[in-house]
Amino acid sequence: MIQQAENLVDEPAKPCPIGPGLSRALLMQLESARYDPKGDALAGVDIAVSKNLKADFVTKDFIDKYKIKLLGELQIAVTLPEGVSRFQFLLEAQRISLEFFNRRPISPYQLILWENSSLFYKKLSHPLEIMAEFDNKFTRLPLDELEGRGWLDLPSEDLAVAHTAYFMAKGGNISQWYLLLSSTRYLLYEGGDLVVPGPLTVWGMSRERLATRSLTK
């Protein structure tokens, strides 16, 4: 079941003094470094430590690139730059999370379907800022009532980006079973796979449901 909202707020991240260019140069040194057993000083670093540092740097570069920020209780902000597609963002997140979190934010099958959708593969002609909120307090209400309260105004293509950004901001450490309600269709996050479920799957499920809405003004 989804964790309660109050347990999902992270402490503010500490600023990192190392910029993207310097971090990439340092990564190259870390990956090629070795320990010199005959020397008096450390000539390299342990491979496991190197991988942990690489994970930190790569994830931070990704979060900086897309300006991902946790805003509060189940709230996320992400900006896709001009010339980038939603699919490119999702694919980058998939590769990073599989390598460093040993989890994936999206079903590989669903990625293939989205790759062939113009809503996902079309490159943006201008930057796109998405600010989204998820809530599980009143999702058993009828959909028209939720819409009347200002929820369900996020299209599924933007919801997929927002949820993946949330996954990355949390380092993949999120609850594994819930249904996301959007303005156009449902998205099911099930054991590490974000998918578009069939209608029978949706109405036959007793899993937690999260209403979604845009916070972008």
C-alpha positions in Angstrom: 0.0 0.0 0.0 1.1 3.5 -0.6 2.9 5.2 2.3 1.1 8.0 4.1 1.9 11.4 2.7 3.6 12.6 5.9 6.2 9.9 5.6 7.1 10.8 2.0 8.6 14.3 2.5 12.4 14.4 2.2 14.8 16.6 4.1 16.1 19.4 1.9 19.0 18.2 -0.2 22.4 19.6 0.6 24.0 21.6 -2.2 26.8 19.9 -4.1 29.8 22.1 -4.9 30.8 20.0 -7.9 29.4 21.0 -11.2 28.4 18.6 -14.0 31.6 19.1 -16.0 33.9 18.5 -13.1 31.8 15.6 -11.9 32.2 13.8 -15.3 36.0 14.4 -15.2 36.1 13.0 -11.7 34.1 10.0 -12.7 36.6 9.2 -15.4 39.4 9.3 -12.8 37.4 7.2 -10.4 36.6 4.5 -13.0 40.3 4.2 -14.1 41.7 4.5 -10.6 43.4 1.6 -8.9 44.9 1.0 -5.4 48.7 0.9 -5.4 49.6 -1.7 -2.7 53.3 -0.7 -2.8 52.8 3.0 -2.3 52.3 4.8 1.0 49.3 6.7 -0.3 46.0 5.8 -1.8 46.4 5.7 -5.6 42.8 4.9 -6.3 39.5 4.1 -4.8 37.6 0.9 -4.1 35.4 -0.1 -7.0 32.3 -0.3 -4.8 32.9 3.2 -3.5 33.5 4.4 -7.1 30.2 3.0 -8.2 28.4 4.7 -5.3 30.0 8.0 -6.2 29.1 7.5 -9.8 25.5 6.9 -8.8 25.4 10.1 -6.8 26.9 12.2 -9.6 24.9 10.7 -12.5 21.6 11.0 -10.5 22.4 14.5 -9.5 23.2 15.5 -13.1 19.9 14.0 -14.2 18.0 15.9 -11.5 19.8 19.1 -12.3 19.3 18.7 -16.0 15.5 18.4 -15.6 15.2 20.7 -12.6 13.5 18.0 -10.5 12.4 19.1 -7.1 10.2 17.7 -4.4 7.8 20.4 -3.4 6.2 18.8 -0.4 3.7 16.0 0.4 3.5 14.0 -2.8 4.3 17.0 -4.9 6.9 17.1 -7.6 8.2 19.7 -10.2 10.1 18.8 -13.4 11.1 20.8 -16.5 11.8 19.3 -19.9 14.1 21.5 -21.9 13.4 22.6 -25.5 14.3 19.9 -28.0 13.8 17.0 -25.6 10.9 14.6 -25.9 8.9 13.0 -23.0 10.1 9.6 -24.3 13.8 10.7 -24.1 13.3 11.8 -20.4 11.6 8.5 -19.6 14.3 6.4 -21.3 17.1 8.3 -19.5 15.4 7.7 -16.2 14.8 4.0 -17.0 18.5 3.4 -17.8 19.8 5.3 -14.7 17.4 3.6 -12.3 18.1 0.1 -13.6 21.9 0.6 -13.3 22.0 2.3 -9.9 18.6 1.6 -8.1 18.2 -1.9 -9.4 14.6 -1.0 -10.0 12.8 0.5 -13.0 10.1 3.2 -13.0 8.3 2.1 -16.2 7.4 -1.2 -17.8 9.7 -2.0 -20.8 6.6 -3.0 -22.8 4.9 0.3 -22.0 8.0 2.2 -23.1 7.9 0.5 -26.5 4.2 1.6 -26.9 5.0 5.2 -25.8 8.0 5.3 -28.1 5.5 5.0 -31.0 3.1 7.7 -29.7 3.4 11.2 -30.9 2.5 12.4 -27.4 5.7 11.0 -26.2 8.3 11.0 -29.1 7.6 14.5 -30.3 10.4 16.9 -29.3 9.3 20.0 -27.5 9.5 23.4 -29.3 9.8 25.2 -25.9 10.5 24.1 -22.3 7.7 22.3 -20.5 7.3 22.7 -16.8 5.2 20.1 -15.0 4.2 20.5 -11.4 2.0 17.7 -10.0 0.4 16.5 -6.9 -0.8 13.0 -5.9 -3.4 12.4 -3.1 -5.0 9.3 -1.6 -7.4 11.0 0.8 -10.6 10.9 -1.3 -10.1 8.9 -4.4 -13.2 6.7 -3.8 -15.3 9.7 -4.9 -16.9 9.6 -8.3 -14.6 10.8 -11.1 -16.8 13.8 -12.0 -16.7 14.9 -8.3 -12.9 14.7 -8.3 -12.8 16.8 -11.5 -15.2 19.3 -9.9 -12.7 19.7 -7.0 -9.9 20.5 -9.5 -8.3 17.0 -9.7 -7.7 14.8 -12.7 -6.5 17.6 -15.0 -3.1 16.0 -15.9 -3.0 14.1 -19.2 -1.4 10.7 -18.9 1.7 11.7 -20.9 2.5 14.5 -18.4 1.6 12.2 -15.4 4.1 9.6 -16.7 6.8 12.3 -16.6 5.8 13.6 -13.2 5.6 10.2 -11.6 9.0 9.2 -13.1 10.5 12.4 -11.8 9.1 11.6 -8.4 10.6 8.1 -8.6 14.0 9.6 -9.4 13.8 12.2 -6.7 13.2 9.4 -4.2 16.0 7.3 -5.5 13.5 4.6 -6.5 12.4 4.2 -2.9 8.7 4.4 -3.2 5.7 2.2 -2.5 5.1 -0.4 -5.2 1.4 -0.8 -5.6 -1.1 1.9 -6.5 -3.3 3.3 -9.3 -2.9 6.8 -10.6 -6.0 8.6 -11.8 -5.4 11.2 -14.6 -7.6 13.2 -17.0 -7.4 10.9 -19.9 -6.8 7.4 -18.5 -5.3 5.4 -15.6 -1.7 4.6 -14.9 -0.9 1.6 -12.7 2.3 1.5 -10.8 2.8 -2.2 -9.9 5.9 -3.6 -8.5 8.2 -1.3 -10.4 6.3 -1.1 -13.6 4.3 2.0 -14.7 1.7 0.7 -17.2 -1.6 1.6 -18.8 -3.9 -1.1 -17.4 -7.0 -2.4 -19.2 -10.5 -1.4 -18.0 -11.2 -4.8 -16.4 -7.9 -4.6 -14.5 -8.8 -1.1 -13.2 -12.3 -1.8 -11.9 -11.4 -5.2 -10.5 -8.6 -3.8 -8.4 -8.7 -3.1 -4.7 -5.3 -1.4 -4.7 -4.6 2.1 -3.4 -5.7 4.9 -5.7 -4.1 8.3 -6.0 -5.9 11.3 -7.6 -3.6 13.6 -9.5 -3.7 17.2 -10.5 -1.5 19.9 -12.0 0.0 22.6 -9.8 1.3 24.6 -12.8 -0.3 28.0 -13.0 
